[in-house]
Each structure stands twice: as C-alpha cells, then as structure tokens.
C-alpha cells in the first residue's frame, strides 16, 4: 500500500506486490484487508495512493472476475466513506500479450481536500478531480495516465513478461508530483542468479528502472535486493549436482565444513532452502542490509528512507504461517518506495512541527500473500510545493 501527502494532512504511498486481490488459492486472508484499513485509520491520509502488482493473483484468468467486485465493495465501504473522490486504474486485459501488465493503481481523496487536479497527458493540462471513476481492460486509451510494458528483449527468456509501469500526475495545493507504479523483473533461476555478483537479473532490473527514470520517477515498487551468498555460507563447502543426461547443473548443496557436514543451503532453479530462517527475521534482517546494493547504481537519482522491516518477499501463502518464508527464493526487500531528490526534499522538509514520516510494512504476523505490503506516510504543509513559499504554522485546509 502507499499513501501520499496532501495539503494540511498526511499522505500515503502503499506498494503491494505479489498475488494481490482475487486469488483463488486462499492466499489472500481477509485479515490482510482489515490490517490495510487499520493503516488508513491510524494515519488518516488525505491523499492515498495504493499501488498493486500482479493484480488478480497468479491465476488471473480465473480470478480477474473477483477483482471488479472487490473494487466496488472497497469504494462503497464504510471505512472509505470519507474519501468522496477516487480514481482506479486496473490492467485487466490479460488476453493482450502485447500490453498486459497486471498493474493496479488506486487513488483516494479525502472530502476535506479542495481543488485537486490530475494531469491529462493527451491534452497536456490538468483537470479537476470529481466523483469516483474506475478504468480497466484497455488503459492504453486513457489520457489520464501513461502505461508501458517493458520491451520483450529486456527479458527474452520469459515468453510473456507482465513487467511494466503506470504513471499518473497530480496537483494538490500548488504541489505537483508524479506517482509511478513499477514492477521490475524477477530472478527466474536461483542457479543463474548465483553465478555472478551482481547477477544477470540485477542488470536487467537496472536497465528497466533506468528506462523509467529517463522519463521520470516519484515513487514505486521495485524488485531489488538479494542477500549475498557470501553471508549465508561463509564456512560451507559446495557440492554440485548435475543432470545425468545433459550434465547441466540442477542443484547446489552447501554443507558445513565440520559439525557432521550439516546441510546449510540447497539451491535449485526455484528452490532456496536455507537451514535457519531466523537470520532474515532477527533484528528485521539488519545484518543483511549491507548486501542490498542494487539501488546504489541510482544513488544520485533515487532516495529511500531507512528500511526497518524484514525482507518483504517471499512469504508463505499458507494463512497459518504469516511469518514463514517460502523456500523458493532468497528473502529480499523486493517492495520499495523510492523518491526523486525533489520528492525527498518535499517529504523530509522540516517546516512542520508535527512532521511524521513512517516507512514500514503491513501484517508482520498475518498472511498477506507472498509479499508483505510496504507503505510510506508523511505530511505536507500548504504551499510546500512552492520553492520559496512562506509556510505558515497553521495547517488549515485551503
């Protein structure tokens, strides 16, 4: 989830990756929705942005029919009754191999906010936001956003990638900003990812994120951050298992040099079975953050608040194991909210005596699907978007 700031109030940006809304395998526990609404209740954002990836879940062909019902119930729910304007953009056109991204971007505006405008990219002007509107199926014809799927040659081993981005632009109390919902490429094989550091997949993610940044960036979800192999198996010996017919490497087994050669890690294309998951949860995985280096390439172009939550992926989809990681990939901080330098200045500006900035995840003990949603909540004072504005101590809605 994500919440973004507004005049005289809190804003929030929420990034929700993974099988989001409508999965038929039971991975979306009802408690996850309640916890998300609790975040809204706690921070009381005046402008709220919710960015989802893989909308419709893994089985989107069968599950997409549930999405529309969910969206309509959300818009009409008591919990959201004070948000009298909304814009919902859902890429549900899964039959289009050329365009489908499975992205969903929600924007909710509190009734106290006045004069909110959204940019029309076709007419190249702002339009006042009124009422609640839902756009789905074919977003390519919607002038209020820019949507693009990453070129197929970025990730040729995936026959039909859904990775891409959706961009919207807003103006609230003379403060204009872009919000970008980005879904980058995954690690298709643990064995290939192991071969080099940084991995080939890291390079692909850099290329795709750079592709977006060349257009602009404000905030979004990105799939980055893999714990270093050197950290997890420093005193281990490696056994290579090959296929009898092709001699291809199919498994790596790491054993302790002593202690009866205990198995520490087994690695296959889609298996990451580490003997002690507590290393990823202990002190929120802080010891592994030094190996989270993918964003360093963009250190002059992107900013992120300090991470104080454990790796957000890949969690078990068993509703009874909300804290357990799946043994599919190395746990990593795959859900991020990033800011441009100008957005950083706006969010961290110190004029407000009530300055509160929160960067955290949702539902640490509850099943939320294979990703834990992350959110950023902050306040923006009236006039904060003006370079030399005199910001008054009062924060009355204008």
Secondary structure, DSSP 8 states (H G I E B T S, - for coil): -EEEEEBTEEEEEEEE-SSBS--SSS-S-HHHHHHHHHHHHHH-EEEEEEEESSBT-TTHHHHHHHHHHHHHHHHHSGGGTT--EEEEEE---TT-TTT----EEEEEE-TT--SEEEEETTTTEEEE--SEEEEES-GGG-TT-EEEE--GGGGTTSTT---EEEEEEEEETTEEEEEEEEE----S-HHHHHHSSS-HHHHHHHHHHHHHHTT--S----------HHHHTTTEEEEEEE-TTT--EEEEEEEESSGGG-EEEEEETTEEEES-THHHHGGGGGGGGGG--GGGGGTTT-B-----S---B-B---TT-TT-B-TTS--B------B-HHHHHHHH----TT---EEEES-TTS--SSB--EEEEEEE-TTTTSTT----S-----
